[in-house]
């Protein structure tokens, strides 16, 4: 036999085999499962059929005693049968059935042909009363009828009355259990008998995870830490041969939106080992002991597939410090879950190659036992991206967009200081939406600037009704901010000022803050003075103040409070801080200072704010004419830029390298959207 003939026969056998073995969805397995439902349906149909057939024996109709009395007097009743002493069955004579048309409905049988032998009517009536009333009827007529008595028992109906509800409950219970055990409740964790099972999602080599380290822009230091963990699991001998031990865990800490969860997804995409992912809230359940049971089951699964990685997002849901609430009982479910997690992470078995990755933006409230070496050996801080990292993040999120020729990534990254990775992704998406709203075919630079304005300040509300007096107050308020910040050395350079309502604010000013990691006293005082410039302008011009400075006062109060109580920048209190970075101080029921010190703190905070407020008022009073010109220009144009301030005040005396250059470029771009040159 030739090779080709052998191949043909082999293919035929495969086809026959595939035809003979049906798929699980539509084959024999599905039929076996469906047979149970056919049995249930058959029993239900049988029960209904018995009831219907039993009612089709004759065409008996309901009646009453007055109607019966009429029939007796007319001589149309042949006999009466009293069933169980209360049910009266009436038999009509054959002549009456044939000759009287009113008996047409009961004349023939319900099934088949022929005369209905009866009973033809029935009604319920106490037999003692029935017999006494019947004697009165006999007094008026000589037509006496025969009365029969019968005791009738519906054994089949009584059995069904007891059995059918029981069968119905059992069937419903079986149905619910089958639905639960089939995974309809959301996987193993949703099954009624598997409530203590872990809800973790498993990613292994057969799972298609598209996120890799190349998709995580910036975060170079964090990626190095995580990449080393992945390499350790891939090749543990490289490290253990030198006597090293596998780290138990790494905790990713940082502000929201900085990429902690994204970095964990990249680990799942890069690692060739099983990766279990779940949230801290997945351990929480209304039943006592479920959280600890799920922790045990999670680590049991991970150890069976060792080496493996467990990722717990928002770990603060179960890792909060114990004993903080004095009213919490000793059988607290969250504490039991945390205790089990502590045991699993550093128990007696130290040879299991299972690494735990945790992510949180509230590391200060985590329990000390969870943070110690031997559990989370590495603490990876993920801060807000700097200029270089923002550029890399923009490069990632700009890939799917259709960009115009005027897009400069350096320009975009420099004009978004303090933005997280999630904020930058939102800017890119919002810019695309704005371009589409304007019927553009490409996303241009102005669309990105509008997107930043939209995200930072809110949506423009030009249709909002504002009285002229309110408009004057808003104009002088924003002009006061701009004037004071222009006169101060360390205030951020201005980009533009508007009195068009945006979001919850009635006016806004855009500044380009200098990117710095340290701030001194002069810088913080200048920022506070600039923030108080709006309210100071209201008092200088109108000799009264309004409620429009709420956000300014909130910002200034926080800054003054931090200077006094956190950073030790107050001369009277000296180099003292009352800030606990761990969030686990020993003063659970009071302040870490005396009442006298608290009074000093309040006085110093008020003194700082008052001094900067008077300073702002003095600057505005000395430049009142320029303040009036700026406010009138705002009322006229509604939006002014840095060039307008230079025309009124002249060139700014102090230059902040980088920030001033970028504010010039931004101001030009806002003023002339057609200008495409980058700074």
VOROZA-762211 format. One line per 4 residues: their letters; for each residue x, z, y of C-alpha. Coordinates in nm, 2 decimals, decimal comma. Layout:
<rs>
a = X:Z:Y; ...;
</rs>
This chain:
<rs>
xxxx = 0,00:0,00:0,00; 0,14:-0,10:0,34; 0,20:0,14:0,62; -0,08:-0,01:0,84;
xxxx = -0,33:0,03:0,56; -0,23:0,40:0,52; -0,28:0,46:0,89; -0,63:0,29:0,88;
xxxx = -0,74:0,51:0,59; -0,60:0,82:0,76; -0,80:0,73:1,08; -1,12:0,68:0,87;
xxxx = -1,08:1,02:0,71; -1,03:1,18:1,05; -1,34:1,02:1,18; -1,54:1,13:0,87;
xxxx = -1,41:1,48:0,91; -1,49:1,50:1,28; -1,84:1,37:1,21; -1,89:1,62:0,93;
xxxx = -1,78:1,92:1,14; -2,01:1,97:1,43; -1,90:2,13:1,76; -1,98:2,49:1,82;
xxxx = -2,21:2,40:2,11; -2,44:2,17:1,92; -2,35:2,21:1,55; -2,43:2,45:1,27;
xxxx = -2,31:2,76:1,45; -2,55:2,70:1,73; -2,83:2,64:1,48; -2,76:2,96:1,30;
xxxx = -2,78:3,14:1,63; -3,10:2,97:1,72; -3,26:3,05:1,39; -3,32:3,40:1,50;
xxxx = -3,52:3,28:1,80; -3,73:3,05:1,57; -3,81:3,35:1,36; -3,93:3,55:1,66;
xxxx = -4,14:3,25:1,78; -4,29:3,20:1,43; -4,40:3,57:1,41; -4,56:3,55:1,75;
xxxx = -4,75:3,23:1,67; -4,87:3,38:1,33; -5,00:3,69:1,51; -5,18:3,49:1,77;
xxxx = -5,32:3,25:1,50; -5,47:3,54:1,30; -5,64:3,67:1,60; -5,78:3,33:1,70;
xxxx = -5,90:3,24:1,34; -6,06:3,58:1,31; -6,26:3,51:1,63; -6,37:3,16:1,51;
xxxx = -6,58:3,28:1,21; -6,91:3,25:1,40; -7,05:3,19:1,75; -7,16:3,55:1,82;
xxxx = -7,24:3,62:2,18; -7,27:3,94:2,38; -7,61:4,07:2,46; -7,79:4,39:2,58;
xxxx = -8,09:4,61:2,49; -8,35:4,46:2,73; -8,27:4,11:2,59; -8,29:4,25:2,24;
xxxx = -8,63:4,41:2,33; -8,76:4,06:2,43; -8,64:3,90:2,11; -8,82:4,17:1,90;
xxxx = -9,15:4,14:2,08; -9,13:3,76:2,03; -9,07:3,81:1,66; -8,74:3,62:1,66;
xxxx = -8,52:3,90:1,51; -8,49:3,90:1,13; -8,27:4,21:1,09; -8,02:4,44:1,27;
xxxx = -7,69:4,58:1,15; -7,54:4,89:1,30; -7,16:4,90:1,27; -6,98:5,23:1,30;
xxxx = -7,29:5,39:1,47; -7,24:5,21:1,80; -7,20:4,84:1,76; -7,54:4,66:1,72;
xxxx = -7,53:4,31:1,55; -7,85:4,10:1,58; -7,96:3,83:1,33; -8,21:3,57:1,46;
xxxx = -8,47:3,42:1,23; -8,41:3,06:1,10; -8,73:2,93:1,26; -8,63:3,06:1,60;
xxxx = -8,29:2,90:1,57; -8,44:2,56:1,49; -8,73:2,56:1,74; -8,62:2,77:2,04;
xxxx = -8,36:2,58:2,26; -8,23:2,91:2,41; -8,05:2,97:2,08; -7,86:2,64:2,10;
xxxx = -7,53:2,82:2,17; -7,55:3,04:1,86; -7,73:2,80:1,63; -7,42:2,63:1,47;
xxxx = -7,10:2,76:1,34; -6,79:2,75:1,56; -6,59:2,57:1,29; -6,76:2,30:1,08;
xxxx = -7,12:2,21:1,06; -7,44:2,39:0,94; -7,67:2,66:1,06; -7,50:2,99:1,17;
xxxx = -7,61:3,26:0,93; -7,53:3,53:1,18; -7,48:3,77:1,33; -7,57:3,59:1,65;
xxxx = -7,56:3,86:1,91; -7,40:4,20:1,95; -7,39:4,48:2,20; -7,27:4,84:2,20;
xxxx = -7,54:5,11:2,20; -7,56:5,47:2,06; -7,75:5,44:1,74; -7,96:5,76:1,80;
xxxx = -8,09:5,62:2,13; -8,13:5,28:1,98; -8,35:5,40:1,70; -8,57:5,61:1,94;
xxxx = -8,61:5,31:2,17; -8,69:5,09:1,88; -8,97:5,31:1,77; -9,13:5,27:2,12;
xxxx = -9,11:4,90:2,08; -9,28:4,93:1,74; -9,57:5,10:1,91; -9,64:4,78:2,11;
xxxx = -9,59:4,54:1,81; -9,64:4,53:1,44; -9,33:4,32:1,39; -9,09:4,56:1,21;
xxxx = -8,73:4,46:1,14; -8,48:4,57:0,88; -8,20:4,80:0,99; -7,87:4,81:0,79;
xxxx = -7,58:5,06:0,84; -7,22:4,98:0,78; -6,89:5,15:0,83; -6,63:4,89:0,90;
xxxx = -6,25:4,95:0,93; -6,01:4,69:1,08; -5,70:4,79:0,89; -5,50:4,48:0,98;
xxxx = -5,58:4,53:1,35; -5,48:4,89:1,34; -5,15:4,81:1,16; -5,08:4,54:1,42;
xxxx = -5,17:4,78:1,70; -4,89:5,00:1,59; -4,64:4,75:1,45; -4,65:4,48:1,71;
xxxx = -4,54:4,69:2,01; -4,26:4,84:1,80; -4,15:4,49:1,70; -4,17:4,38:2,06;
xxxx = -3,94:4,66:2,17; -3,69:4,60:1,89; -3,69:4,23:1,97; -3,63:4,29:2,34;
xxxx = -3,35:4,53:2,26; -3,18:4,28:2,02; -3,21:4,01:2,28; -3,05:4,23:2,55;
xxxx = -2,77:4,33:2,32; -2,70:3,97:2,22; -2,69:3,88:2,59; -2,45:4,16:2,66;
xxxx = -2,22:4,09:2,37; -2,22:3,72:2,45; -2,03:3,78:2,77; -2,32:3,73:3,00;
xxxx = -2,23:4,05:3,18; -1,91:3,91:3,31; -1,65:3,92:3,03; -1,53:4,21:2,82;
xxxx = -1,57:4,46:3,11; -1,94:4,37:3,15; -2,05:4,44:2,79; -2,25:4,74:2,73;
xxxx = -2,03:4,87:2,45; -1,71:4,76:2,63; -1,76:4,94:2,96; -1,43:5,12:2,92;
xxxx = -1,25:4,79:2,87; -1,02:4,65:3,13; -1,16:4,39:3,37; -0,82:4,23:3,44;
xxxx = -0,79:3,85:3,45; -0,51:3,72:3,22; -0,28:3,44:3,33; -0,04:3,32:3,07;
xxxx = 0,16:3,00:3,00; -0,16:2,82:2,89; -0,33:2,90:3,22; -0,30:2,64:3,50;
xxxx = -0,19:2,84:3,81; -0,09:2,60:4,09; 0,05:2,86:4,34; 0,43:2,89:4,33;
xxxx = 0,70:3,04:4,54; 0,73:2,71:4,73; 0,38:2,76:4,86; 0,48:3,10:5,01;
xxxx = 0,64:3,03:5,34; 0,86:3,29:5,50; 0,88:3,63:5,33; 1,23:3,55:5,21;
xxxx = 1,33:3,92:5,15; 1,00:3,99:4,96; 1,04:3,67:4,75; 1,39:3,77:4,65;
xxxx = 1,27:4,11:4,52; 0,98:3,96:4,33; 1,19:3,67:4,19; 1,43:3,92:4,05;
xxxx = 1,15:4,09:3,87; 1,04:3,76:3,72; 1,39:3,67:3,61; 1,43:4,02:3,45;
xxxx = 1,12:3,96:3,24; 1,24:3,60:3,15; 1,59:3,71:3,05; 1,60:4,09:3,01;
xxxx = 1,93:4,09:2,81; 2,12:3,97:3,12; 2,05:4,31:3,28; 2,02:4,54:2,99;
xxxx = 2,36:4,44:2,85; 2,51:4,62:3,15; 2,30:4,93:3,09; 2,03:4,85:3,34;
xxxx = 1,67:4,95:3,29; 1,37:4,74:3,37; 1,20:4,86:3,70; 0,86:5,01:3,64;
xxxx = 0,69:4,86:3,95; 0,71:4,71:4,30; 0,47:4,79:4,58; 0,40:4,53:4,84;
xxxx = 0,31:4,69:5,17; 0,22:4,52:5,50; -0,05:4,44:5,75; -0,35:4,24:5,64;
xxxx = -0,30:3,87:5,61; 0,07:3,87:5,57; 0,07:3,72:5,22; 0,08:4,01:4,97;
xxxx = -0,18:3,87:4,74; -0,05:3,52:4,78; 0,30:3,64:4,67; 0,14:3,79:4,36;
xxxx = -0,03:3,46:4,28; 0,30:3,29:4,31; 0,44:3,53:4,06; 0,16:3,43:3,82;
xxxx = 0,25:3,06:3,88; 0,63:3,12:3,83; 0,64:3,37:3,55; 0,63:3,25:3,19;
xxxx = 0,50:3,59:3,08; 0,14:3,72:3,06; 0,02:3,82:3,41; -0,28:4,06:3,44;
xxxx = -0,46:4,05:3,78; -0,73:4,29:3,90; -0,84:4,49:4,20; -0,82:4,87:4,25;
xxxx = -1,20:4,88:4,28; -1,23:4,74:3,92; -1,14:5,08:3,78; -1,42:5,25:3,97;
xxxx = -1,75:5,30:3,79; -2,05:5,53:3,81; -1,97:5,67:3,46; -1,73:5,96:3,43;
xxxx = -1,41:5,87:3,24; -1,45:5,49:3,26; -1,16:5,44:3,51; -0,91:5,62:3,29;
xxxx = -1,03:5,43:2,99; -0,99:5,10:3,17; -0,63:5,20:3,27; -0,55:5,28:2,91;
xxxx = -0,70:4,96:2,78; -0,51:4,75:3,05; -0,17:4,89:2,96; -0,25:4,86:2,59;
xxxx = -0,32:4,49:2,63; -0,01:4,44:2,84; 0,21:4,63:2,59; 0,08:4,41:2,31;
xxxx = 0,19:4,10:2,50; 0,51:4,26:2,64; 0,70:4,15:2,85; 0,41:4,13:3,10;
xxxx = 0,32:4,19:3,46; 0,02:4,39:3,59; -0,09:4,32:3,95; -0,33:4,57:4,11;
xxxx = -0,46:4,45:4,45; -0,57:4,71:4,70; -0,43:4,99:4,49; -0,52:5,25:4,75;
xxxx = -0,88:5,24:4,60; -0,74:5,46:4,32; -0,40:5,57:4,45; -0,52:5,78:4,74;
xxxx = -0,34:6,12:4,77; -0,49:6,39:4,56; -0,62:6,72:4,70; -0,68:6,60:5,05;
xxxx = -1,05:6,70:5,05; -1,10:7,06:4,99; -1,46:7,01:4,88; -1,37:6,76:4,60;
xxxx = -1,41:6,91:4,26; -1,14:6,91:3,99; -1,33:6,66:3,78; -1,31:6,38:4,04;
xxxx = -1,33:6,04:3,87; -1,08:5,88:4,11; -0,82:6,15:4,05; -0,87:6,11:3,67;
xxxx = -0,81:5,74:3,70; -0,49:5,80:3,92; -0,36:6,06:3,67; -0,40:5,81:3,38;
xxxx = -0,22:5,55:3,59; 0,07:5,78:3,66; 0,10:5,87:3,29; 0,09:5,50:3,18;
xxxx = 0,35:5,40:3,44; 0,60:5,67:3,35; 0,49:5,81:3,01; 0,70:5,88:2,70;
xxxx = 0,73:5,51:2,61; 1,00:5,37:2,83; 1,09:5,07:2,61; 0,78:4,87:2,70;
xxxx = 0,87:4,58:2,93; 0,56:4,61:3,15; 0,60:4,59:3,53; 0,33:4,69:3,77;
xxxx = 0,29:4,51:4,11; 0,07:4,68:4,37; -0,05:4,56:4,71; -0,19:4,77:4,99;
xxxx = -0,19:4,78:5,37; -0,24:5,16:5,37; 0,07:5,29:5,20; 0,06:5,61:5,42;
xxxx = -0,24:5,74:5,22; -0,10:5,68:4,87; -0,01:5,98:4,65; 0,35:6,09:4,65;
xxxx = 0,37:6,09:4,27; 0,27:5,72:4,27; 0,54:5,63:4,52; 0,83:5,81:4,36;
xxxx = 1,11:5,63:4,18; 1,03:5,57:3,81; 0,69:5,44:3,90; 0,71:5,21:4,20;
xxxx = 1,08:5,18:4,21; 1,08:4,92:4,48; 0,89:4,93:4,81; 0,87:4,58:4,96;
xxxx = 0,77:4,57:5,32; 0,60:4,25:5,44; 0,59:4,25:5,82; 0,43:4,00:6,05;
xxxx = 0,62:3,67:6,05; 0,89:3,61:6,32; 0,94:3,28:6,50; 1,13:3,11:6,21;
xxxx = 0,88:3,23:5,95; 0,58:3,12:6,16; 0,73:2,77:6,17; 0,76:2,76:5,79;
xxxx = 0,40:2,88:5,76; 0,28:2,61:6,00; 0,46:2,35:5,79; 0,26:2,46:5,48;
xxxx = -0,08:2,47:5,65; -0,03:2,14:5,85; 0,03:1,93:5,53; -0,34:1,86:5,46;
xxxx = -0,42:1,78:5,83; -0,42:1,44:5,99; -0,19:1,52:6,29; -0,14:1,33:6,62;
xxxx = 0,20:1,22:6,74; 0,22:1,50:7,00; 0,23:1,79:6,75; 0,54:2,00:6,78;
xxxx = 0,57:2,28:6,52; 0,83:2,46:6,73; 0,58:2,47:7,02; 0,30:2,60:6,80;
xxxx = 0,51:2,87:6,63; 0,64:2,99:6,97; 0,29:3,02:7,12; 0,15:3,24:6,84;
xxxx = 0,35:3,56:6,85; 0,20:3,84:6,65; 0,00:3,61:6,43; -0,01:3,67:6,06;
xxxx = 0,00:3,40:5,79; -0,38:3,42:5,76; -0,42:3,39:6,14; -0,20:3,08:6,14;
xxxx = -0,41:2,93:5,85; -0,72:3,00:6,06; -0,57:2,83:6,37; -0,49:2,52:6,17;
xxxx = -0,84:2,51:6,02; -1,01:2,58:6,36; -0,81:2,31:6,53; -0,93:2,06:6,27;
xxxx = -1,29:2,17:6,32; -1,25:2,13:6,70; -1,10:1,78:6,67; -1,39:1,68:6,44;
xxxx = -1,64:1,83:6,69; -1,48:1,60:6,96; -1,51:1,29:6,73; -1,13:1,26:6,71;
xxxx = -0,95:1,08:6,43; -0,64:1,31:6,45; -0,57:1,67:6,53; -0,38:1,69:6,86;
xxxx = -0,18:1,96:7,04; -0,47:2,05:7,28; -0,69:2,12:6,98; -0,45:2,38:6,86;
xxxx = -0,44:2,54:7,20; -0,82:2,55:7,21; -0,81:2,70:6,86; -0,58:2,98:6,97;
xxxx = -0,81:3,05:7,27; -1,11:3,05:7,04; -0,95:3,30:6,80; -0,79:3,53:7,05;
xxxx = -1,06:3,53:7,32; -1,37:3,41:7,15; -1,61:3,12:7,21; -1,67:3,01:7,56;
xxxx = -2,02:3,10:7,70; -2,06:2,88:8,01; -2,43:2,91:7,99; -2,42:3,29:8,02;
xxxx = -2,61:3,40:8,34; -2,40:3,61:8,57; -2,50:3,72:8,92; -2,28:3,63:9,22;
xxxx = -2,19:4,00:9,28; -2,08:4,03:8,92; -1,88:3,71:8,94; -1,70:3,84:9,25;
xxxx = -1,61:4,17:9,07; -1,49:3,97:8,76; -1,28:3,74:8,98; -1,10:4,03:9,16;
xxxx = -1,06:4,21:8,83; -0,88:3,92:8,67; -0,69:3,85:8,99; -0,57:4,21:8,99;
xxxx = -0,43:4,17:8,64; -0,25:3,85:8,74; -0,11:3,99:9,07; 0,03:4,31:8,92;
xxxx = 0,18:4,14:8,62; 0,34:3,89:8,85; 0,51:4,16:9,06; 0,65:4,36:8,76;
xxxx = 0,98:4,30:8,59; 0,88:4,37:8,23; 0,52:4,24:8,23; 0,45:3,94:8,01;
xxxx = 0,46:3,60:8,19; 0,12:3,46:8,28; -0,02:3,14:8,12; -0,37:3,11:8,26;
xxxx = -0,66:3,32:8,40; -1,03:3,24:8,36; -1,36:3,40:8,46; -1,56:3,20:8,21;
xxxx = -1,71:3,44:7,96; -1,55:3,44:7,62; -1,68:3,64:7,32; -1,76:3,99:7,45;
xxxx = -1,54:3,96:7,76; -1,66:3,83:8,09; -1,31:3,71:8,19; -0,97:3,68:8,03;
xxxx = -0,60:3,63:8,11; -0,35:3,47:7,88; 0,01:3,59:7,87; 0,31:3,50:7,67;
xxxx = 0,46:3,83:7,55; 0,83:3,86:7,48; 0,90:3,90:7,11; 1,09:4,23:7,08;
xxxx = 1,13:4,49:6,81; 1,21:4,78:7,05; 1,05:4,89:7,37; 1,19:5,12:7,64;
xxxx = 1,01:5,34:7,88; 1,02:5,10:8,17; 0,87:4,82:7,96; 0,58:5,03:7,84;
xxxx = 0,51:5,16:8,19; 0,50:4,81:8,33; 0,26:4,70:8,06; 0,03:5,00:8,14;
xxxx = 0,04:4,92:8,51; -0,05:4,56:8,45; -0,34:4,66:8,23; -0,47:4,89:8,51;
xxxx = -0,44:4,62:8,77; -0,80:4,50:8,71; -0,97:4,84:8,78; -0,72:4,90:9,07;
xxxx = -0,83:4,57:9,23; -1,19:4,67:9,21; -1,13:5,00:9,39; -0,90:4,84:9,65;
xxxx = -1,14:4,56:9,74; -1,49:4,71:9,68; -1,41:5,08:9,70; -1,59:5,13:9,37;
xxxx = -1,52:5,07:9,00; -1,72:4,92:8,72; -1,75:4,94:8,34; -1,55:4,62:8,29;
xxxx = -1,22:4,79:8,23; -1,31:4,95:7,89; -1,06:4,75:7,68; -0,79:4,81:7,95;
xxxx = -0,85:5,18:7,95; -0,84:5,20:7,57; -0,51:5,01:7,56; -0,35:5,23:7,83;
xxxx = -0,47:5,55:7,67; -0,32:5,46:7,34; 0,01:5,36:7,49; 0,04:5,68:7,70;
xxxx = -0,06:5,89:7,39; 0,21:5,72:7,18; 0,47:5,78:7,45; 0,40:6,15:7,45;
xxxx = 0,31:6,24:7,09; 0,49:5,97:6,88; 0,80:5,82:7,05; 0,92:6,13:7,24;
xxxx = 0,94:5,95:7,57; 0,81:6,24:7,78; 1,05:6,45:7,98; 0,85:6,77:7,96;
xxxx = 0,79:6,77:7,59; 1,13:6,63:7,51; 1,24:6,46:7,19; 0,95:6,57:6,98;
xxxx = 0,71:6,36:6,77; 0,39:6,47:6,60; 0,36:6,15:6,40; 0,38:6,17:6,02;
xxxx = 0,47:5,82:5,88; 0,38:5,93:5,53; 0,04:6,04:5,62; 0,08:6,34:5,39;
xxxx = 0,16:6,63:5,63; 0,09:6,99:5,55; -0,15:7,03:5,83; -0,47:6,94:5,66;
xxxx = -0,70:7,16:5,87; -0,55:7,16:6,22; -0,31:7,00:6,47; 0,07:7,04:6,42;
xxxx = 0,10:7,20:6,76; -0,05:7,50:6,95; -0,33:7,49:7,20; -0,09:7,54:7,48;
xxxx = 0,10:7,23:7,37; -0,22:7,04:7,33; -0,30:7,12:7,70; 0,05:7,00:7,80;
xxxx = 0,00:6,67:7,61; -0,34:6,61:7,78; -0,18:6,68:8,12; 0,12:6,45:8,06;
xxxx = -0,10:6,16:7,93; -0,32:6,19:8,24; -0,02:6,21:8,47; 0,13:5,89:8,32;
xxxx = -0,19:5,70:8,35; -0,26:5,83:8,70; 0,09:5,74:8,83; 0,06:5,38:8,70;
xxxx = -0,29:5,34:8,84; -0,16:5,45:9,19; 0,13:5,22:9,14; -0,10:4,93:9,07;
xxxx = -0,32:5,01:9,37; -0,01:5,02:9,60; 0,11:4,68:9,48; -0,24:4,53:9,54;
xxxx = -0,27:4,69:9,88; 0,07:4,55:9,99; -0,04:4,20:9,87; -0,41:4,22:9,96;
xxxx = -0,40:3,88:10,14; -0,25:3,71:9,83; -0,50:3,89:9,61; -0,79:3,75:9,82;
xxxx = -0,65:3,40:9,80; -0,61:3,42:9,42; -0,97:3,56:9,37; -1,12:3,29:9,59;
xxxx = -0,93:3,02:9,40; -1,07:3,17:9,07; -1,42:3,17:9,21; -1,37:2,80:9,31;
xxxx = -1,20:2,67:9,00; -1,30:2,93:8,74; -0,96:2,87:8,56; -0,62:2,89:8,72;
xxxx = -0,27:2,85:8,58; 0,08:2,97:8,64; 0,14:2,70:8,90; -0,14:2,83:9,12;
xxxx = 0,02:3,17:9,13; 0,35:3,02:9,22; 0,19:2,84:9,52; 0,05:3,18:9,64;
xxxx = 0,32:3,43:9,55; 0,63:3,20:9,51; 0,86:3,19:9,22; 0,86:3,49:9,00;
xxxx = 1,15:3,72:9,07; 1,22:3,82:8,71; 1,28:3,57:8,43; 1,23:3,65:8,06;
xxxx = 1,44:3,40:7,87; 1,22:3,21:7,62; 0,89:3,37:7,72; 0,89:3,22:8,08;
xxxx = 0,99:2,88:7,95; 0,71:2,87:7,70; 0,46:3,00:7,95; 0,55:2,71:8,18;
xxxx = 0,50:2,46:7,90; 0,17:2,62:7,79; 0,05:2,62:8,15; 0,13:2,25:8,19;
xxxx = -0,04:2,17:7,86; -0,36:2,36:7,96; -0,36:2,21:8,30; -0,28:1,85:8,19;
xxxx = -0,39:1,80:7,83; -0,26:1,44:7,84; 0,10:1,58:7,88; 0,26:1,56:7,54;
xxx = 0,62:1,68:7,61; 0,72:1,99:7,42; 0,93:2,27:7,58;
</rs>
